[in-house]
Amino acid sequence: MDPSKFTENATGQVVTIGGGEYAFIPNPLPPRWEFPVRLWPLLAEVKQQLGELEGLGSVLPNPTVLLRPLSDREAIGSSALEGTYATPRELLLFELEPKEATTTHDKKNEHREVWNYKQALTHGTTSGLPLSNRFVRELHAILLDGVRGRDRTPGEFRTIQVAIGATRRFVPPPPQAVVPCMSPLEAYFHDESGMYDPIVHSFLVHYQFETIHPFIDGNGRVGRLLLAIMLQQRCGLSKPWLYMSEFFEQNRDEYTERLFAVSAVGAWTEWVEFCLTGALAQARATITRCRHLLELQETFRQRAADAGGSVRLMQIVDMVFDSPFIQVASLARNLGVTYPTAKSDIDRLVQAGILSELPNINPRTFYSKDVFRVAYDALGGAESTT
C-alpha cells in the first residue's frame, strides 16, 4: 500500500506493519463531516421512493412475490462482486435439491455460495437478534458453511493480516486492531444522535465495515448483507425492500474507488452521493418490478380462470410467484392430490401459456418464462436468465 496516497484529510492512520508494509486503521464513527445541503434533494427523493415501495409492498397479496426475486438478485449480485457467478435458473434449481460440492472446481461450489448468501439474509432479517458483533459473526458462519473458505475461521474475526487487490492497493488494519475497531462500530450500529439520516448512517457503517475487513474471507458479502439489514431496520421498513449489491456490481470500479477515496482523502460527500444515487436507482427498479409482477399475477389468474378456474389452479398460479419452478411430484404432495391429478393441472397451465417445461431436467420441472422475465431479467430484457 502506498502511504503517499493518504493526505492530511485521511479518515484514519497509516501504520507500519513490518517488512516495509503499511496498513490503514480508520477512525471511529461518526466522521468529522457534515451532510451537504446540495444532497438534501437526492436524499428526499430516495426517501419518497422508499415510501412508495413500502406502500406497494403492503398491498401485495403475497410479499414473497417480490421478496423472493429481490433476495435472489441480491445474492447473485453480491456474489458476482466476489467473482462467484450463478444464474437465477441455476440458483433456483439448486434450491430444489441443495448439495455440497465434491471437488474444488465443482460448479456446485458457486451455487452453494450464492444459496448461503440467501440463507444468511433470511437469518439476518428474521432472527430477531440486535445488530452486534455476534450477529455479524453469525452471518459470516452461514456464508462459509460447506463451501470454499470453510477452513478460513468462519464466524471468527481474523488473526492474520490481509490485503485487498492483487497489488495490495489497500491494506486493512493489522489483526490486533480488528477488535478495537469493531467494538466502537458495534456501538455505532445503534447511534441515536440523529446526526445523520438513517439511510446515510447505514452507508457510513458500510464504509467502516469494509475498511476494517474483520474476516479472512467473505468481508464484502457480509458487509452488503449488513447494509441490507440496516437499511430495513434503521429506515423502519416492514420488509427488506432495498438492496444495493446489484448497483455496486454494475459500478464495481467506482464502488471500490469511492471506498478508497474516503480513507485516503476523506471523500465522504462523494461516497454518500454515490450510494444515494444507487439507492434511488434500486428503489425505482424495484417499484417497476413490483407493478409488473402484480399485473402479471392478474393476467395469470384470468388465464387460469379461462382454463377452468378451479381453486387448485389458482393455488398453483400463486405458487409460481413464490417459486417459479414446479415439479409434479412435489406439487402433488403440497396439494394433497395424486400425481396424475397434479400433472393434469400443470398441463392445463402449459396450454394456458403460464408454464413451460424445462428441457433436460430430471425430475420433470416446469417454470414460468414470464415470471422469470419480470423478476430476474435486467429491466428492458437485456439479461438472460435461462
N, C-alpha and C positions, 0 to 999 in steps of 0.2 A: 504494500500500500504506500502510495506517495504522500508523505506528510505535507508537502508544499501545496497540495490542493485544498488544504483546510486553512481558512482565513480566520481573522480575529472574530468574525461573526459565526464561526462554527458553533454547533449546539452541543458541544461536549469537549472532551480532552483526548488528544492523541498521545498515546503512551508507548514506550518501548517494551517489547516482549522478548528480546534476546535475538541473537543472530542477525542483527541489523534490521529486524522486522518491527512494524508498528501496528497498533490496534487502536480502535476508537471506542471510547466509553461515553455514551450520551448522558447529558444532564437529566435529572429527574423532571418529569412534567409537573406543572404546566410550564410552557415555554415563556420566554420574555418576548411576547408577540401579541399584538392587538389585532383582532379581526378587522380587516379594512372595510371602510364604508362602501367601496366600489363592488364588493362581493355580496352585499345585502340583497340586491335584486335576484341574483343567482340562487342564493340560499332560500329566499322566499319562494321562488319557482319550484325548487326541489321539494319544499315542504308542502306546497299546494298539490303537486303531482302525487306525493305520498298520501295525502289526504284523500285524493280521488281514488287512488289504488285501494286504500283501506275501505272506502265506501263500496267500490265494485266487489271487493273480496267478501264483504259482509252479505251480499245478496246472492252469492254463488250457492246453488243448491248443495254442492259438494265442493268444499275448498280444495280438495285433492285434485280436482280438475285442473287447477292452475299450479298448486304447490308441487305436485309430482314432477312435471316438466321443469319447473323453476329449479328445484333442488338437483335434478338430473343435469341441467345445463350448468349449474354452479359447480358440481362435482367434475364434470367434463372440462370446463374452462379452467378451474383451479389446477387440476392435474396436468393439463396441457402446458401451463406455465412452467411445470417442472419436467417437461419432456415425456410425460406419460399420456398416451393417446388411446381413447376408446370412443367409438361412435355411439350415439344413442341406441341403435339397434343392438350392438354388442353388449352394452350395459344392461339393457332390459332382458336380453336372452340370458345373460349371466345370472341375473336376479332370479330367474325361474329355477336355476339349479346352481347355486354358488359352489365353487370348488377351489381348492388350493392348487397352485401350480406345482408340477412335478419336477421342473427344471428351471434354471435361472432365466432362460430365454423363452420360456413358455409364455404365450400371449396372455394366458390367464393371470399372470402377474399384474399386467396393466389393468385388466378388467377388475381384479380384486382390489387394486389400489383405488380405483375410482369408486367402486362399491363401498369400500371402507370409508371414503370421504362422506358418502351419503349416510352411513351408519353413525359416524361421528356427528354429523349435522343433526340427525334425528335425536341423538342423545343430548346434544347441546341445547336443543330447543324444547325438550320435553322432560329433562331430568329434574328440573326444579332447583338444581344447585346454583348458588350465587356465583357470579364471576369471581374467580380466585385462581391462585397458582395451582391449587389442587385440581380445579376444573380444567385448566389448560393442560395439565399433565394427563388427565383422563382422555381428553380429545386426542392427544398425541399417541397414547397407548392404543386407542381404537384404530387410528390411521395406520399404524405399523403392524397390526395384527395379521399374521400369516402371509406377509409379503416381503419383498426385498427391503432390507433395512430393519427387519425384526431383531437383528443382532446388535442394533445401534441404540441400546438402552431405551426402549420405548417407555414413555411415561416418566422419564427421569431427565432433569436438567444436565447439560453436558459438563464433563470434567476435563475436556481437551479443547485445544484451540481449533477453530475452524476459520475458513476464509471463503469469500464469495467471488466467483468469477475465475476463469482459468488463469488469469494474470494476477490473482489476489488483489483485484481492484479495491475491494473493501474488506477490512478485517474487523469483525465484531469484537466485543470486549473479551479479554482473557478469561479463562474458566473461573478463576477465583472472584471475578467481578460479576458473574451471572446472577447469583442470588442477591447481592447488594443492589443490582439494577432492577431485578424483578420484584423485590419487596415493595419499593415505592410505587412501581407500576401497578401492583395489586391494589394498593390503597387508592390509586388514582382511578381505577375502574369505577369506583363509587363516588367520585368527586361530585359534590352537590353545590359547589360555589356559584354556579351559574355564569362563570366567566365566559364560557363558550356554549353555543347551541349544542344539543345532544348529538346532532349529525357531525358537526365539526369536532366535537370531543372524541367521537369514535374514530375519525380519521387521524387525529393526533395519537391515539393509542395504537393504531395500526402501524404508524411510522415507528413508534417506540419499540414495539414488539419485534418488528422485522430488523431493527437496528441492533437490538440486544442479541437476537438469534440464539435463544436459550437452549436449543436442542442440537444434537449432532446432525440430524436429518429431519426433514419434514417441516421446517420452520415456516416456509411460505404457505403451505396448506393450512397449518394450524392458525397462522395469522389471519388468513382470509376467512376461515371458519369463525374465529373470534370476532372478526369485523361484522359478519352477517348476524351473529347472535347479539352483538352490542347494538347494532342498528335497530334490531327488533325491540330489545329491552329498553334502551335509552330513549327511543322515539315513541314508545308506547304503542307499537303496532301489535295487532291481535295475532298476526302470523308473520313468519319471516318472508316478507314480500320482496325485499330489496337485496340483491346480490351484486357484488362488484367484480367477481373473477372474470366474467366474460369481457368486460370493458378493459380490465387490466391485461388480459391475454391479447386482446386486439391491439393494445397500445403498450406492449411489453417494454419496448426500448424507452419510451417516455416514462413509464412507471418506474423503472429502475433508476433512470436519470433523476427523476423528481425526488425519490427517496435519498439518493446520494447527495443531491444539492441541499437538502435540509441539513444533513450532517456537516457538509463542507462549508457552506456559505450562509446557513440559516434561512433558506428559501421556503419559509413556512407558507407564505401567501401563494406562491406558485403551486406548492403541493396541495393545499386545500382547494384551490381553484380547479386543479386537475381532477381531484376526487369529486367535487361538487358537479363538475361537468359530466363525469361518468355516472354519478347518481341520477342526474336528470335524464340522461340517455337511457339508462337501465329502467327507470320508473316508467318512462314513456313507452318503451318497448313492451314492458310487462302489461301495461294498460291495453295496448293494442292486441296482444295475445289473448288477454282476458276476454275482451269483446269478441274476438274471432271465435274463441272456444265456446262462449255462450251461444253465439249464432249457430255454430256447427252442431252443438248439442240439440238445439231446437230443430235443425234440419234433419238430424238423425232420428229424433223422436217422431217426426212427421213421416219419414220413410218407413220406420218400424210400424207405425200405425197403418200405413198403406199396405204393408206386408202381412197384416193380420192383427197387429196391435195387441197381442197378449201381454199380460203383466210380466211374463217371463222375458219376452223380447225387450221390453222396456228396461228390465233389470240388466240385461246383457249390454244394452246401449250405454247405460250408466257405468257398467264395469269397464267398457272400452276407454272411458275417460279417466278411470282410476289407474288402469294399466293397459296400454294399447295392445299387448299380446295376450291372446286367449288360446288355451289348449283344451281340446274336447274333454279329456278325462278329468282335468281339474274343474272345468265348468260344470260337468255332471255332478261332481262332489259338492261344489259350492251351492248348486241349486237344488240338490237332493233329487235328481232325476236320473234316468238311465242314460247310458252312453248314446244309444240311438236317438233318444229324445234331444239330448244336447247337440248332437251332430245335425239333426234336422233343423233346430233353431239357428245354428250357425249357417247352414246352407241358405236359409231364408234371408239372413242378413248379408250373405255374399251376393245373392240375387238382387238385394235392395241397394247394392253399391256401398254398403257400410264396412264390410270386412273383405279382406283378400287373404289368400293362403301364401305363407312364406315358403318359397321353394327350398328343397334340400334340407329341411329341418325335421328331426325325429325326436319326440313325437310330433304329429301334425300340429302346426301352430298357425294361427290366423291373427291378422292385425288390421288396424285402420290406417290406410295411407293418408287420409285427410287429417286425422288427429296428429300423426307424425309431422305432416307439413306445417300445420299451425303451431304445434307445441315446440318442435325441435329445429325446424329449418331457420336459417337466417331470414329476417324479415325481407320479403321480396323473393324468397325461394332460391337463393344462390347456394345454399349449403346442402349437401347431400346427406341423407340420414340412413339410406338403405344400402 
